[in-house]
Amino acid sequence: MAFPVRTYKVINSSTLTDKVVRFRTSAPAGSVGTMTINGHRTRVVLHGYQVHDERGPVYAAELLDNYL
């Protein structure tokens, strides 16, 4: 089963950057992915609920931990 591509916003990215972090993926809610934010490798968990964004509704992603 293919999952739709969704736009996610990292809701607690202020620990790593002062910019809004958005990305697109077709991974389902509950998945954990890795990404680099401001030079820090980090894991994010994808949530199935939407949050408000200036570009319209997007799905929430949350930082799990940070790597040096």
N, CA, C, O and CB atoms as a CASP TS submission, in Angstrom:
PFRMAT TS
TARGET T0000
AUTHOR 0000-0000-0000
METHOD Language model
MODEL 1
PARENT N/A
ATOM      1  N   MET     1       0.840  -1.183   0.000  1.00  0.00           N
ATOM      2  CA  MET     1       0.000   0.000   0.000  1.00  0.00           C
ATOM      3  C   MET     1       0.884   1.245   0.000  1.00  0.00           C
ATOM      4  O   MET     1       1.757   1.389   0.856  1.00  0.00           O
ATOM      5  CB  MET     1      -0.955  -0.001   1.218  1.00  0.00           C
ATOM      6  N   ALA     2       0.664   2.120  -0.934  1.00  0.00           N
ATOM      7  CA  ALA     2       1.433   3.359  -1.021  1.00  0.00           C
ATOM      8  C   ALA     2       0.798   4.430  -0.139  1.00  0.00           C
ATOM      9  O   ALA     2      -0.425   4.560  -0.093  1.00  0.00           O
ATOM     10  CB  ALA     2       1.521   3.846  -2.486  1.00  0.00           C
ATOM     11  N   PHE     3       1.625   5.189   0.552  1.00  0.00           N
ATOM     12  CA  PHE     3       1.152   6.270   1.403  1.00  0.00           C
ATOM     13  C   PHE     3       1.292   7.587   0.651  1.00  0.00           C
ATOM     14  O   PHE     3       2.225   7.752  -0.134  1.00  0.00           O
ATOM     15  CB  PHE     3       1.935   6.311   2.743  1.00  0.00           C
ATOM     16  N   PRO     4       0.372   8.530   0.881  1.00  0.00           N
ATOM     17  CA  PRO     4       0.469   9.825   0.201  1.00  0.00           C
ATOM     18  C   PRO     4       1.665  10.627   0.707  1.00  0.00           C
ATOM     19  O   PRO     4       2.088  10.466   1.852  1.00  0.00           O
ATOM     20  CB  PRO     4      -0.823  10.630   0.397  1.00  0.00           C
ATOM     21  N   VAL     5       2.197  11.473  -0.132  1.00  0.00           N
ATOM     22  CA  VAL     5       3.285  12.362   0.272  1.00  0.00           C
ATOM     23  C   VAL     5       2.676  13.487   1.100  1.00  0.00           C
ATOM     24  O   VAL     5       1.727  14.143   0.670  1.00  0.00           O
ATOM     25  CB  VAL     5       4.069  12.927  -0.974  1.00  0.00           C
ATOM     26  N   ARG     6       3.229  13.702   2.288  1.00  0.00           N
ATOM     27  CA  ARG     6       2.743  14.741   3.198  1.00  0.00           C
ATOM     28  C   ARG     6       3.865  15.721   3.507  1.00  0.00           C
ATOM     29  O   ARG     6       5.045  15.376   3.458  1.00  0.00           O
ATOM     30  CB  ARG     6       2.194  14.119   4.506  1.00  0.00           C
ATOM     31  N   THR     7       3.474  16.943   3.824  1.00  0.00           N
ATOM     32  CA  THR     7       4.432  17.941   4.286  1.00  0.00           C
ATOM     33  C   THR     7       4.404  17.944   5.809  1.00  0.00           C
ATOM     34  O   THR     7       3.339  18.007   6.424  1.00  0.00           O
ATOM     35  CB  THR     7       4.105  19.363   3.706  1.00  0.00           C
ATOM     36  N   TYR     8       5.586  17.877   6.406  1.00  0.00           N
ATOM     37  CA  TYR     8       5.732  17.871   7.860  1.00  0.00           C
ATOM     38  C   TYR     8       6.481  19.107   8.317  1.00  0.00           C
ATOM     39  O   TYR     8       7.325  19.639   7.596  1.00  0.00           O
ATOM     40  CB  TYR     8       6.459  16.605   8.330  1.00  0.00           C
ATOM     41  N   LYS     9       6.165  19.559   9.525  1.00  0.00           N
ATOM     42  CA  LYS     9       6.855  20.679  10.164  1.00  0.00           C
ATOM     43  C   LYS     9       7.408  20.181  11.490  1.00  0.00           C
ATOM     44  O   LYS     9       6.673  19.618  12.301  1.00  0.00           O
ATOM     45  CB  LYS     9       5.897  21.911  10.370  1.00  0.00           C
ATOM     46  N   VAL    10       8.703  20.388  11.714  1.00  0.00           N
ATOM     47  CA  VAL    10       9.323  19.987  12.986  1.00  0.00           C
ATOM     48  C   VAL    10       8.886  21.009  14.028  1.00  0.00           C
ATOM     49  O   VAL    10       9.250  22.181  13.941  1.00  0.00           O
ATOM     50  CB  VAL    10      10.913  19.907  12.877  1.00  0.00           C
ATOM     51  N   ILE    11       8.103  20.566  15.015  1.00  0.00           N
ATOM     52  CA  ILE    11       7.472  21.497  15.947  1.00  0.00           C
ATOM     53  C   ILE    11       8.387  21.967  17.067  1.00  0.00           C
ATOM     54  O   ILE    11       8.081  22.962  17.724  1.00  0.00           O
ATOM     55  CB  ILE    11       6.266  20.861  16.540  1.00  0.00           C
ATOM     56  N   ASN    12       9.490  21.289  17.303  1.00  0.00           N
ATOM     57  CA  ASN    12      10.407  21.706  18.360  1.00  0.00           C
ATOM     58  C   ASN    12      11.817  21.906  17.832  1.00  0.00           C
ATOM     59  O   ASN    12      12.790  21.524  18.483  1.00  0.00           O
ATOM     60  CB  ASN    12      10.416  20.684  19.481  1.00  0.00           C
ATOM     61  N   SER    13      11.927  22.505  16.654  1.00  0.00           N
ATOM     62  CA  SER    13      13.239  22.673  16.015  1.00  0.00           C
ATOM     63  C   SER    13      14.044  23.826  16.584  1.00  0.00           C
ATOM     64  O   SER    13      15.204  23.997  16.209  1.00  0.00           O
ATOM     65  CB  SER    13      13.063  22.880  14.542  1.00  0.00           C
ATOM     66  N   SER    14      13.468  24.628  17.481  1.00  0.00           N
ATOM     67  CA  SER    14      14.169  25.804  17.999  1.00  0.00           C
ATOM     68  C   SER    14      15.412  25.442  18.815  1.00  0.00           C
ATOM     69  O   SER    14      16.249  26.307  19.072  1.00  0.00           O
ATOM     70  CB  SER    14      13.227  26.627  18.852  1.00  0.00           C
ATOM     71  N   THR    15      15.543  24.189  19.223  1.00  0.00           N
ATOM     72  CA  THR    15      16.761  23.775  19.934  1.00  0.00           C
ATOM     73  C   THR    15      17.952  23.705  18.992  1.00  0.00           C
ATOM     74  O   THR    15      19.098  23.735  19.441  1.00  0.00           O
ATOM     75  CB  THR    15      16.553  22.416  20.611  1.00  0.00           C
ATOM     76  N   LEU    16      17.695  23.611  17.684  1.00  0.00           N
ATOM     77  CA  LEU    16      18.775  23.487  16.704  1.00  0.00           C
ATOM     78  C   LEU    16      18.885  24.669  15.750  1.00  0.00           C
ATOM     79  O   LEU    16      19.974  24.958  15.254  1.00  0.00           O
ATOM     80  CB  LEU    16      18.585  22.240  15.911  1.00  0.00           C
ATOM     81  N   THR    17      17.787  25.350  15.487  1.00  0.00           N
ATOM     82  CA  THR    17      17.805  26.440  14.511  1.00  0.00           C
ATOM     83  C   THR    17      16.672  27.408  14.807  1.00  0.00           C
ATOM     84  O   THR    17      15.681  27.044  15.442  1.00  0.00           O
ATOM     85  CB  THR    17      17.689  25.894  13.065  1.00  0.00           C
ATOM     86  N   ASP    18      16.823  28.635  14.346  1.00  0.00           N
ATOM     87  CA  ASP    18      15.743  29.611  14.510  1.00  0.00           C
ATOM     88  C   ASP    18      14.826  29.646  13.292  1.00  0.00           C
ATOM     89  O   ASP    18      13.928  30.484  13.215  1.00  0.00           O
ATOM     90  CB  ASP    18      16.322  31.001  14.762  1.00  0.00           C
ATOM     91  N   LYS    19      15.046  28.744  12.346  1.00  0.00           N
ATOM     92  CA  LYS    19      14.233  28.671  11.137  1.00  0.00           C
ATOM     93  C   LYS    19      13.179  27.577  11.259  1.00  0.00           C
ATOM     94  O   LYS    19      13.341  26.626  12.024  1.00  0.00           O
ATOM     95  CB  LYS    19      15.117  28.420   9.910  1.00  0.00           C
ATOM     96  N   VAL    20      12.108  27.722  10.503  1.00  0.00           N
ATOM     97  CA  VAL    20      11.068  26.698  10.442  1.00  0.00           C
ATOM     98  C   VAL    20      11.590  25.561   9.574  1.00  0.00           C
ATOM     99  O   VAL    20      12.095  25.792   8.475  1.00  0.00           O
ATOM    100  CB  VAL    20       9.718  27.275   9.875  1.00  0.00           C
ATOM    101  N   VAL    21      11.469  24.338  10.069  1.00  0.00           N
ATOM    102  CA  VAL    21      11.953  23.172   9.329  1.00  0.00           C
ATOM    103  C   VAL    21      10.748  22.406   8.797  1.00  0.00           C
ATOM    104  O   VAL    21       9.927  21.903   9.563  1.00  0.00           O
ATOM    105  CB  VAL    21      12.848  22.254  10.231  1.00  0.00           C
ATOM    106  N   ARG    22      10.656  22.327   7.468  1.00  0.00           N
ATOM    107  CA  ARG    22       9.602  21.562   6.802  1.00  0.00           C
ATOM    108  C   ARG    22      10.245  20.562   5.856  1.00  0.00           C
ATOM    109  O   ARG    22      11.330  20.801   5.326  1.00  0.00           O
ATOM    110  CB  ARG    22       8.622  22.499   6.034  1.00  0.00           C
ATOM    111  N   PHE    23       9.573  19.448   5.651  1.00  0.00           N
ATOM    112  CA  PHE    23      10.050  18.463   4.681  1.00  0.00           C
ATOM    113  C   PHE    23       8.875  17.625   4.216  1.00  0.00           C
ATOM    114  O   PHE    23       7.829  17.586   4.864  1.00  0.00           O
ATOM    115  CB  PHE    23      11.163  17.563   5.289  1.00  0.00           C
ATOM    116  N   ARG    24       9.054  16.958   3.092  1.00  0.00           N
ATOM    117  CA  ARG    24       8.005  16.113   2.516  1.00  0.00           C
ATOM    118  C   ARG    24       8.467  14.655   2.517  1.00  0.00           C
ATOM    119  O   ARG    24       9.627  14.354   2.235  1.00  0.00           O
ATOM    120  CB  ARG    24       7.650  16.577   1.070  1.00  0.00           C
ATOM    121  N   THR    25       7.540  13.768   2.838  1.00  0.00           N
ATOM    122  CA  THR    25       7.840  12.344   2.828  1.00  0.00           C
ATOM    123  C   THR    25       6.548  11.551   2.669  1.00  0.00           C
ATOM    124  O   THR    25       5.460  12.042   2.969  1.00  0.00           O
ATOM    125  CB  THR    25       8.582  11.929   4.119  1.00  0.00           C
ATOM    126  N   SER    26       6.688  10.328   2.195  1.00  0.00           N
ATOM    127  CA  SER    26       5.533   9.436   2.099  1.00  0.00           C
ATOM    128  C   SER    26       5.550   8.391   3.216  1.00  0.00           C
ATOM    129  O   SER    26       4.735   7.468   3.214  1.00  0.00           O
ATOM    130  CB  SER    26       5.506   8.744   0.729  1.00  0.00           C
ATOM    131  N   ALA    27       6.467   8.529   4.159  1.00  0.00           N
ATOM    132  CA  ALA    27       6.506   7.594   5.298  1.00  0.00           C
ATOM    133  C   ALA    27       5.249   7.782   6.149  1.00  0.00           C
ATOM    134  O   ALA    27       4.781   8.910   6.301  1.00  0.00           O
ATOM    135  CB  ALA    27       7.797   7.815   6.165  1.00  0.00           C
ATOM    136  N   PRO    28       4.698   6.712   6.702  1.00  0.00           N
ATOM    137  CA  PRO    28       3.461   6.820   7.481  1.00  0.00           C
ATOM    138  C   PRO    28       3.706   7.418   8.870  1.00  0.00           C
ATOM    139  O   PRO    28       4.828   7.412   9.377  1.00  0.00           O
ATOM    140  CB  PRO    28       2.809   5.445   7.619  1.00  0.00           C
ATOM    141  N   ALA    29       2.641   7.929   9.466  1.00  0.00           N
ATOM    142  CA  ALA    29       2.702   8.442  10.839  1.00  0.00           C
ATOM    143  C   ALA    29       3.226   7.344  11.767  1.00  0.00           C
ATOM    144  O   ALA    29       2.909   6.166  11.599  1.00  0.00           O
ATOM    145  CB  ALA    29       1.298   8.941  11.313  1.00  0.00           C
ATOM    146  N   GLY    30       4.029   7.749  12.741  1.00  0.00           N
ATOM    147  CA  GLY    30       4.644   6.803  13.663  1.00  0.00           C
ATOM    148  C   GLY    30       6.042   6.398  13.239  1.00  0.00           C
ATOM    149  O   GLY    30       6.780   5.802  14.024  1.00  0.00           O
ATOM    150  N   SER    31       6.412   6.713  12.012  1.00  0.00           N
ATOM    151  CA  SER    31       7.755   6.385  11.523  1.00  0.00           C
ATOM    152  C   SER    31       8.790   7.311  12.155  1.00  0.00           C
ATOM    153  O   SER    31       8.490   8.441  12.541  1.00  0.00           O
ATOM    154  CB  SER    31       7.816   6.488   9.980  1.00  0.00           C
ATOM    155  N   VAL    32       9.997   6.807  12.246  1.00  0.00           N
ATOM    156  CA  VAL    32      11.138   7.600  12.719  1.00  0.00           C
ATOM    157  C   VAL    32      12.112   7.721  11.555  1.00  0.00           C
ATOM    158  O   VAL    32      12.491   6.726  10.938  1.00  0.00           O
ATOM    159  CB  VAL    32      11.831   6.943  13.985  1.00  0.00           C
ATOM    160  N   GLY    33      12.506   8.940  11.271  1.00  0.00           N
ATOM    161  CA  GLY    33      13.459   9.180  10.200  1.00  0.00           C
ATOM    162  C   GLY    33      14.633   9.998  10.703  1.00  0.00           C
ATOM    163  O   GLY    33      14.564  10.591  11.779  1.00  0.00           O
ATOM    164  N   THR    34      15.705  10.034   9.937  1.00  0.00           N
ATOM    165  CA  THR    34      16.861  10.853  10.292  1.00  0.00           C
ATOM    166  C   THR    34      16.981  11.997   9.303  1.00  0.00           C
ATOM    167  O   THR    34      16.651  11.865   8.124  1.00  0.00           O
ATOM    168  CB  THR    34      18.162  10.009  10.315  1.00  0.00           C
ATOM    169  N   MET    35      17.456  13.110   9.808  1.00  0.00           N
ATOM    170  CA  MET    35      17.688  14.271   8.963  1.00  0.00           C
ATOM    171  C   MET    35      18.763  15.134   9.591  1.00  0.00           C
ATOM    172  O   MET    35      19.085  14.981  10.770  1.00  0.00           O
ATOM    173  CB  MET    35      16.389  15.079   8.755  1.00  0.00           C
ATOM    174  N   THR    36      19.316  16.038   8.803  1.00  0.00           N
ATOM    175  CA  THR    36      20.323  16.960   9.304  1.00  0.00           C
ATOM    176  C   THR    36      19.702  18.350   9.382  1.00  0.00           C
ATOM    177  O   THR    36      19.192  18.875   8.392  1.00  0.00           O
ATOM    178  CB  THR    36      21.596  16.960   8.397  1.00  0.00           C
ATOM    179  N   ILE    37      19.753  18.929  10.568  1.00  0.00           N
ATOM    180  CA  ILE    37      19.232  20.272  10.793  1.00  0.00           C
ATOM    181  C   ILE    37      20.369  21.130  11.317  1.00  0.00           C
ATOM    182  O   ILE    37      20.904  20.872  12.395  1.00  0.00           O
ATOM    183  CB  ILE    37      18.024  20.264  11.787  1.00  0.00           C
ATOM    184  N   ASN    38      20.735  22.146  10.557  1.00  0.00           N
ATOM    185  CA  ASN    38      21.783  23.087  10.960  1.00  0.00           C
ATOM    186  C   ASN    38      23.081  22.359  11.317  1.00  0.00           C
ATOM    187  O   ASN    38      23.768  22.737  12.266  1.00  0.00           O
ATOM    188  CB  ASN    38      21.310  23.929  12.152  1.00  0.00           C
ATOM    189  N   GLY    39      23.409  21.324  10.562  1.00  0.00           N
ATOM    190  CA  GLY    39      24.641  20.583  10.774  1.00  0.00           C
ATOM    191  C   GLY    39      24.576  19.494  11.833  1.00  0.00           C
ATOM    192  O   GLY    39      25.570  18.813  12.082  1.00  0.00           O
ATOM    193  N   HIS    40      23.427  19.324  12.453  1.00  0.00           N
ATOM    194  CA  HIS    40      23.260  18.298  13.493  1.00  0.00           C
ATOM    195  C   HIS    40      22.401  17.162  12.952  1.00  0.00           C
ATOM    196  O   HIS    40      21.290  17.386  12.473  1.00  0.00           O
ATOM    197  CB  HIS    40      22.618  18.901  14.779  1.00  0.00           C
ATOM    198  N   ARG    41      22.921  15.953  13.032  1.00  0.00           N
ATOM    199  CA  ARG    41      22.145  14.783  12.616  1.00  0.00           C
ATOM    200  C   ARG    41      21.165  14.461  13.738  1.00  0.00           C
ATOM    201  O   ARG    41      21.557  14.353  14.900  1.00  0.00           O
ATOM    202  CB  ARG    41      23.076  13.548  12.295  1.00  0.00           C
ATOM    203  N   THR    42      19.909  14.310  13.392  1.00  0.00           N
ATOM    204  CA  THR    42      18.871  14.116  14.400  1.00  0.00           C
ATOM    205  C   THR    42      17.799  13.159  13.900  1.00  0.00           C
ATOM    206  O   THR    42      17.651  12.947  12.697  1.00  0.00           O
ATOM    207  CB  THR    42      18.243  15.455  14.785  1.00  0.00           C
ATOM    208  N   ARG    43      17.064  12.590  14.828  1.00  0.00           N
ATOM    209  CA  ARG    43      15.943  11.717  14.484  1.00  0.00           C
ATOM    210  C   ARG    43      14.638  12.465  14.740  1.00  0.00           C
ATOM    211  O   ARG    43      14.525  13.219  15.706  1.00  0.00           O
ATOM    212  CB  ARG    43      15.992  10.387  15.304  1.00  0.00           C
ATOM    213  N   VAL    44      13.670  12.255  13.881  1.00  0.00           N
ATOM    214  CA  VAL    44      12.346  12.853  14.056  1.00  0.00           C
ATOM    215  C   VAL    44      11.290  11.762  13.968  1.00  0.00           C
ATOM    216  O   VAL    44      11.426  10.807  13.204  1.00  0.00           O
ATOM    217  CB  VAL    44      12.083  13.959  12.994  1.00  0.00           C
ATOM    218  N   VAL    45      10.239  11.919  14.759  1.00  0.00           N
ATOM    219  CA  VAL    45       9.100  11.003  14.683  1.00  0.00           C
ATOM    220  C   VAL    45       7.975  11.750  13.978  1.00  0.00           C
ATOM    221  O   VAL    45       7.732  12.925  14.254  1.00  0.00           O
ATOM    222  CB  VAL    45       8.653  10.497  16.118  1.00  0.00           C
ATOM    223  N   LEU    46       7.293  11.069  13.072  1.00  0.00           N
ATOM    224  CA  LEU    46       6.207  11.662  12.295  1.00  0.00           C
ATOM    225  C   LEU    46       4.881  11.396  13.002  1.00  0.00           C
ATOM    226  O   LEU    46       4.577  10.265  13.382  1.00  0.00           O
ATOM    227  CB  LEU    46       6.183  11.095  10.844  1.00  0.00           C
ATOM    228  N   HIS    47       4.102  12.457  13.169  1.00  0.00           N
ATOM    229  CA  HIS    47       2.798  12.345  13.830  1.00  0.00           C
ATOM    230  C   HIS    47       1.679  12.407  12.800  1.00  0.00           C
ATOM    231  O   HIS    47       1.876  12.910  11.694  1.00  0.00           O
ATOM    232  CB  HIS    47       2.620  13.460  14.882  1.00  0.00           C
ATOM    233  N   GLY    48       0.528  11.906  13.156  1.00  0.00           N
ATOM    234  CA  GLY    48      -0.610  11.873  12.256  1.00  0.00           C
ATOM    235  C   GLY    48      -1.553  13.049  12.410  1.00  0.00           C
ATOM    236  O   GLY    48      -2.610  13.066  11.781  1.00  0.00           O
ATOM    237  N   TYR    49      -1.206  14.034  13.227  1.00  0.00           N
ATOM    238  CA  TYR    49      -2.096  15.181  13.395  1.00  0.00           C
ATOM    239  C   TYR    49      -1.520  16.407  12.696  1.00  0.00           C
ATOM    240  O   TYR    49      -0.312  16.523  12.489  1.00  0.00           O
ATOM    241  CB  TYR    49      -2.325  15.477  14.888  1.00  0.00           C
ATOM    242  N   GLN    50      -2.416  17.308  12.343  1.00  0.00           N
ATOM    243  CA  GLN    50      -2.004  18.504  11.621  1.00  0.00           C
ATOM    244  C   GLN    50      -1.815  19.674  12.575  1.00  0.00           C
ATOM    245  O   GLN    50      -2.473  19.768  13.611  1.00  0.00           O
ATOM    246  CB  GLN    50      -3.030  18.860  10.548  1.00  0.00           C
ATOM    247  N   VAL    51      -0.900  20.563  12.201  1.00  0.00           N
ATOM    248  CA  VAL    51      -0.661  21.803  12.939  1.00  0.00           C
ATOM    249  C   VAL    51      -0.790  22.958  11.951  1.00  0.00           C
ATOM    250  O   VAL    51      -0.645  22.783  10.741  1.00  0.00           O
ATOM    251  CB  VAL    51       0.754  21.802  13.639  1.00  0.00           C
ATOM    252  N   HIS    52      -1.064  24.135  12.492  1.00  0.00           N
ATOM    253  CA  HIS    52      -1.198  25.312  11.637  1.00  0.00           C
ATOM    254  C   HIS    52       0.180  25.800  11.210  1.00  0.00           C
ATOM    255  O   HIS    52       1.130  25.789  11.993  1.00  0.00           O
ATOM    256  CB  HIS    52      -1.970  26.437  12.367  1.00  0.00           C
ATOM    257  N   ASP    53       0.267  26.216   9.990  1.00  0.00           N
ATOM    258  CA  ASP    53       1.494  26.760   9.430  1.00  0.00           C
ATOM    259  C   ASP    53       1.082  27.925   8.544  1.00  0.00           C
ATOM    260  O   ASP    53      -0.034  27.942   8.025  1.00  0.00           O
ATOM    261  CB  ASP    53       2.315  25.672   8.627  1.00  0.00           C
ATOM    262  N   GLU    54       1.972  28.900   8.366  1.00  0.00           N
ATOM    263  CA  GLU    54       1.616  30.049   7.524  1.00  0.00           C
ATOM    264  C   GLU    54       1.312  29.635   6.083  1.00  0.00           C
ATOM    265  O   GLU    54       0.694  30.403   5.345  1.00  0.00           O
ATOM    266  CB  GLU    54       2.746  31.074   7.536  1.00  0.00           C
ATOM    267  N   ARG    55       1.728  28.459   5.676  1.00  0.00           N
ATOM    268  CA  ARG    55       1.436  27.943   4.332  1.00  0.00           C
ATOM    269  C   ARG    55       0.200  27.060   4.307  1.00  0.00           C
ATOM    270  O   ARG    55      -0.137  26.499   3.265  1.00  0.00           O
ATOM    271  CB  ARG    55       2.624  27.163   3.803  1.00  0.00           C
ATOM    272  N   GLY    56      -0.478  26.929   5.432  1.00  0.00           N
ATOM    273  CA  GLY    56      -1.658  26.074   5.517  1.00  0.00           C
ATOM    274  C   GLY    56      -1.383  24.901   6.446  1.00  0.00           C
ATOM    275  O   GLY    56      -0.307  24.824   7.040  1.00  0.00           O
ATOM    276  N   PRO    57      -2.331  23.995   6.580  1.00  0.00           N
ATOM    277  CA  PRO    57      -2.144  22.870   7.492  1.00  0.00           C
ATOM    278  C   PRO    57      -1.049  21.916   7.008  1.00  0.00           C
ATOM    279  O   PRO    57      -0.982  21.564   5.830  1.00  0.00           O
ATOM    280  CB  PRO    57      -3.453  22.112   7.657  1.00  0.00           C
ATOM    281  N   VAL    58      -0.205  21.513   7.937  1.00  0.00           N
ATOM    282  CA  VAL    58       0.853  20.537   7.688  1.00  0.00           C
ATOM    283  C   VAL    58       0.832  19.532   8.828  1.00  0.00           C
ATOM    284  O   VAL    58       0.193  19.768   9.853  1.00  0.00           O
ATOM    285  CB  VAL    58       2.260  21.227   7.564  1.00  0.00           C
ATOM    286  N   TYR    59       1.513  18.432   8.659  1.00  0.00           N
ATOM    287  CA  TYR    59       1.586  17.428   9.707  1.00  0.00           C
ATOM    288  C   TYR    59       2.764  17.719  10.626  1.00  0.00           C
ATOM    289  O   TYR    59       3.747  18.335  10.213  1.00  0.00           O
ATOM    290  CB  TYR    59       1.705  16.020   9.104  1.00  0.00           C
ATOM    291  N   ALA    60       2.663  17.278  11.862  1.00  0.00           N
ATOM    292  CA  ALA    60       3.694  17.548  12.863  1.00  0.00           C
ATOM    293  C   ALA    60       4.760  16.455  12.875  1.00  0.00           C
ATOM    294  O   ALA    60       4.461  15.270  12.728  1.00  0.00           O
ATOM    295  CB  ALA    60       3.064  17.678  14.250  1.00  0.00           C
ATOM    296  N   ALA    61       5.997  16.879  13.052  1.00  0.00           N
ATOM    297  CA  ALA    61       7.130  15.979  13.294  1.00  0.00           C
ATOM    298  C   ALA    61       7.838  16.518  14.527  1.00  0.00           C
ATOM    299  O   ALA    61       7.834  17.726  14.768  1.00  0.00           O
ATOM    300  CB  ALA    61       8.112  15.890  12.038  1.00  0.00           C
ATOM    301  N   GLU    62       8.441  15.644  15.300  1.00  0.00           N
ATOM    302  CA  GLU    62       9.056  16.050  16.559  1.00  0.00           C
ATOM    303  C   GLU    62      10.456  15.468  16.681  1.00  0.00           C
ATOM    304  O   GLU    62      10.685  14.299  16.370  1.00  0.00           O
ATOM    305  CB  GLU    62       8.192  15.612  17.748  1.00  0.00           C
ATOM    306  N   LEU    63      11.393  16.301  17.139  1.00  0.00           N
ATOM    307  CA  LEU    63      12.753  15.822  17.371  1.00  0.00           C
ATOM    308  C   LEU    63      12.775  14.782  18.467  1.00  0.00           C
ATOM    309  O   LEU    63      12.121  14.946  19.497  1.00  0.00           O
ATOM    310  CB  LEU    63      13.678  16.977  17.729  1.00  0.00           C
ATOM    311  N   LEU    64      13.521  13.711  18.256  1.00  0.00           N
ATOM    312  CA  LEU    64      13.685  12.693  19.307  1.00  0.00           C
ATOM    313  C   LEU    64      14.986  12.911  20.055  1.00  0.00           C
ATOM    314  O   LEU    64      15.007  12.867  21.285  1.00  0.00           O
ATOM    315  CB  LEU    64      13.653  11.273  18.707  1.00  0.00           C
ATOM    316  N   ASP    65      16.051  13.141  19.343  1.00  0.00           N
ATOM    317  CA  ASP    65      17.362  13.367  19.967  1.00  0.00           C
ATOM    318  C   ASP    65      18.294  14.019  18.959  1.00  0.00           C
ATOM    319  O   ASP    65      17.961  14.137  17.780  1.00  0.00           O
ATOM    320  CB  ASP    65      17.973  12.034  20.492  1.00  0.00           C
ATOM    321  N   ASN    66      19.435  14.432  19.417  1.00  0.00           N
ATOM    322  CA  ASN    66      20.402  15.101  18.555  1.00  0.00           C
ATOM    323  C   ASN    66      21.727  14.373  18.615  1.00  0.00           C
ATOM    324  O   ASN    66      22.083  13.793  19.640  1.00  0.00           O
ATOM    325  CB  ASN    66      20.576  16.573  18.960  1.00  0.00           C
ATOM    326  N   TYR    67      22.460  14.405  17.505  1.00  0.00           N
ATOM    327  CA  TYR    67      23.783  13.803  17.439  1.00  0.00           C
ATOM    328  C   TYR    67      24.794  14.893  17.135  1.00  0.00           C
ATOM    329  O   TYR    67      24.470  15.865  16.453  1.00  0.00           O
ATOM    330  CB  TYR    67      23.841  12.675  16.371  1.00  0.00           C
ATOM    331  N   LEU    68      25.985  14.748  17.621  1.00  0.00           N
ATOM    332  CA  LEU    68      27.061  15.699  17.305  1.00  0.00           C
ATOM    333  C   LEU    68      27.684  15.354  15.982  1.00  0.00           C
ATOM    334  O   LEU    68      28.608  16.035  15.538  1.00  0.00           O
ATOM    335  CB  LEU    68      28.132  15.713  18.402  1.00  0.00           C
TER
END
